């Protein structure tokens, strides 16, 4: 087990800080270090929760930033591999992401401010089971394979299977998300993301929406649409997607799809975000923006 560093602050909400350099050594800490352990990469959510008392104190923080597999951002064979600990800034500025996963680049470029994007990670969003995080909504539309390392070795999972509810992941305490594997974009395919947020600088989105589509001439052959916050877990709006299948994405069709979307989602009122009624009011306009952006990118 790698050595740990004791926190300099006696009031810190953890006792030991481990910096493993391999997945195996990180797993060893999770399995064998006394007390409760939590993984940390960017820490933009976990550290704030600990400081504000919204998360129980932990004994061990396990910093996984130095593990090479988690920092991959590359194309291998027919996949774009995005490491779970890659900072959002790298994703937001990478040409390969722009080419093959535009919705993800759109989303990562909008998260927080520069300091947050320099540290925050997609793996952290999954581990914290954040159902309305911008990156998660974009990934839901793109449908990556999520690679996970644990005591039984490596396994692959679909993104939606990793969420049980707000803050509740299906990952075990000994599992580590290593990367997201997205298929490379083919001719006629495209994706886009947009959101509406409070102007006062609050980082929480009022509504965010992502779309992946495949064009066949002048019509949409098929598509996927994800929206948040629309329920306890990220969801694909299958009814809205069905409205676009084989159709020209004109204003009339977008309006019909928006109605189908509203039948499936479960908006709720939130003093930090917006009322459910306001979200319903802006859904069609946000859907139109994303559809038009994705459609134009498909040529």
ZAMARGU-4260 file (C-alpha; in steps of 0.2 Angstrom, whole numbers, plus 5000, padded with zeros to 4 digits):
<rodrens>
0) 5000/5000/5000 | 5007/5017/4995 | 5012/5029/5010 | 5000/5042/5015 | 5002/5060/5020
5) 4993/5067/5035 | 4983/5083/5033 | 4991/5099/5039 | 4975/5105/5046 | 4970/5097/5062
10) 4952/5101/5058 | 4952/5092/5041 | 4939/5080/5037 | 4951/5066/5033 | 4965/5058/5041
15) 4976/5051/5027 | 4979/5056/5009 | 4985/5042/4998 | 4993/5045/4980 | 4994/5029/4971
20) 5002/5027/4954 | 4993/5012/4948 | 4975/5005/4948 | 4981/4990/4958 | 4988/5001/4972
25) 4973/5012/4973 | 4962/4996/4975 | 4974/4990/4988 | 4971/5006/4998 | 4952/5005/4996
30) 4952/4987/5002 | 4964/4988/5016 | 4966/5005/5023 | 4957/5007/5040 | 4941/5017/5041
35) 4931/5024/5027 | 4940/5029/5010 | 4934/5040/4996 | 4942/5042/4979 | 4947/5060/4974
40) 4952/5067/4957 | 4946/5085/4954 | 4937/5086/4971 | 4926/5100/4965 | 4911/5091/4973
45) 4918/5080/4987 | 4929/5093/4995 | 4915/5106/4995 | 4903/5093/5003 | 4916/5089/5016
50) 4920/5107/5021 | 4901/5111/5022 | 4897/5096/5032 | 4886/5088/5018 | 4896/5073/5018
55) 4902/5062/5033 | 4920/5064/5037 | 4931/5051/5029 | 4947/5043/5035 | 4956/5041/5019
60) 4956/5051/5003 | 4964/5042/4988 | 4970/5054/4975 | 4970/5045/4958 | 4976/5059/4947
65) 4993/5050/4944 | 4986/5034/4937 | 4990/5034/4918 | 4974/5025/4913 | 4963/5038/4920
70) 4972/5052/4911 | 4970/5045/4893 | 4962/5056/4880 | 4965/5047/4863 | 4958/5037/4849
75) 4961/5019/4849 | 4954/5008/4834 | 4936/5014/4833 | 4934/5022/4850 | 4937/5039/4857
80) 4943/5035/4875 | 4941/5049/4888 | 4949/5045/4905 | 4939/5047/4920 | 4951/5059/4928
85) 4954/5070/4913 | 4951/5088/4918 | 4936/5095/4909 | 4947/5109/4902 | 4956/5096/4892
90) 4940/5089/4885 | 4933/5106/4881 | 4949/5111/4870 | 4953/5094/4862 | 4951/5093/4843
95) 4947/5075/4844 | 4933/5078/4855 | 4926/5092/4844 | 4927/5080/4830 | 4919/5065/4837
100) 4909/5070/4853 | 4904/5088/4850 | 4890/5087/4863 | 4903/5083/4876 | 4914/5097/4871
105) 4899/5109/4872 | 4895/5103/4889 | 4912/5103/4897 | 4916/5121/4890 | 4901/5127/4900
110) 4904/5119/4917 | 4908/5132/4931 | 4923/5144/4928 | 4941/5141/4922 | 4946/5135/4940
115) 4932/5122/4941 | 4936/5116/4923 | 4954/5114/4927 | 4950/5101/4940 | 4933/5094/4938
120) 4931/5077/4930 | 4918/5066/4922 | 4923/5051/4933 | 4918/5062/4948 | 4901/5066/4941
125) 4898/5047/4939 | 4904/5043/4956 | 4894/5056/4964 | 4879/5051/4954 | 4875/5068/4948
130) 4859/5066/4937 | 4859/5084/4930 | 4878/5087/4928 | 4881/5094/4911 | 4894/5081/4906
135) 4882/5067/4911 | 4868/5074/4900 | 4880/5075/4885 | 4886/5057/4889 | 4869/5050/4890
140) 4865/5056/4872 | 4882/5049/4866 | 4880/5032/4875 | 4898/5028/4879 | 4904/5011/4886
145) 4910/5014/4904 | 4925/5004/4909 | 4927/5000/4927 | 4941/4992/4937 | 4938/4982/4953
150) 4942/4967/4963 | 4935/4955/4950 | 4946/4964/4936 | 4939/4975/4922 | 4921/4976/4917
155) 4911/4987/4905 | 4894/4995/4909 | 4881/5007/4901 | 4881/5024/4908 | 4863/5023/4914
160) 4866/5007/4924 | 4877/5017/4936 | 4864/5028/4943 | 4852/5023/4957 | 4846/5041/4962
165) 4853/5058/4967 | 4870/5054/4975 | 4867/5035/4974 | 4878/5026/4962 | 4878/5007/4958
170) 4897/5007/4959 | 4904/4997/4974 | 4916/5005/4986 | 4930/4995/4978 | 4927/5000/4960
175) 4935/5014/4950 | 4929/5021/4934 | 4943/5021/4922 | 4937/5029/4906 | 4922/5032/4894
180) 4923/5024/4877 | 4913/5033/4863 | 4911/5027/4845 | 4919/5038/4832 | 4908/5049/4822
185) 4902/5043/4805 | 4897/5053/4790 | 4880/5060/4793 | 4881/5059/4812 | 4882/5074/4824
190) 4879/5079/4842 | 4876/5095/4852 | 4872/5101/4869 | 4865/5117/4877 | 4859/5123/4893
195) 4850/5138/4902 | 4856/5143/4919 | 4853/5157/4931 | 4862/5174/4927 | 4868/5177/4945
200) 4883/5165/4942 | 4875/5150/4951 | 4883/5135/4942 | 4868/5124/4943 | 4858/5123/4926
205) 4840/5127/4926 | 4838/5115/4911 | 4851/5106/4900 | 4849/5095/4885 | 4859/5085/4873
210) 4856/5076/4856 | 4865/5064/4845 | 4858/5061/4828 | 4861/5052/4812 | 4855/5060/4796
215) 4849/5051/4780 | 4848/5064/4767 | 4835/5077/4772 | 4828/5067/4787 | 4834/5061/4804
220) 4836/5042/4803 | 4837/5040/4822 | 4843/5050/4837 | 4845/5051/4856 | 4839/5065/4867
225) 4844/5067/4885 | 4838/5081/4897 | 4841/5086/4915 | 4837/5089/4928 | 4821/5078/4924
230) 4821/5065/4937 | 4832/5056/4950 | 4843/5048/4937 | 4849/5054/4919 | 4836/5049/4906
235) 4834/5047/4888 | 4819/5055/4881 | 4813/5040/4870 | 4796/5047/4865 | 4804/5064/4858
240) 4817/5054/4849 | 4803/5043/4841 | 4795/5059/4834 | 4810/5063/4824 | 4813/5046/4817
245) 4812/5047/4798 | 4806/5066/4799 | 4813/5083/4793 | 4817/5092/4809 | 4806/5108/4806
250) 4798/5119/4818 | 4782/5108/4818 | 4791/5092/4822 | 4801/5100/4835 | 4785/5106/4844
255) 4778/5089/4843 | 4794/5081/4850 | 4794/5094/4864 | 4777/5089/4869 | 4782/5070/4869
260) 4797/5075/4880 | 4786/5084/4893 | 4776/5068/4894 | 4791/5058/4900 | 4801/5070/4911
265) 4797/5074/4929 | 4802/5092/4932 | 4802/5098/4950 | 4803/5115/4957 | 4819/5120/4966
270) 4823/5137/4974 | 4841/5135/4968 | 4836/5131/4950 | 4819/5136/4944 | 4801/5131/4945
275) 4794/5116/4936 | 4782/5127/4926 | 4797/5138/4920 | 4806/5123/4914 | 4791/5117/4905
280) 4790/5134/4897 | 4808/5134/4890 | 4809/5116/4885 | 4804/5118/4867 | 4816/5133/4864
285) 4830/5123/4871 | 4826/5108/4861 | 4825/5118/4845 | 4842/5126/4849 | 4850/5109/4851
290) 4841/5101/4836 | 4847/5114/4824 | 4865/5114/4831 | 4866/5095/4829 | 4857/5095/4812
295) 4869/5108/4805 | 4884/5099/4811 | 4878/5083/4802 | 4883/5090/4785
</rodrens>
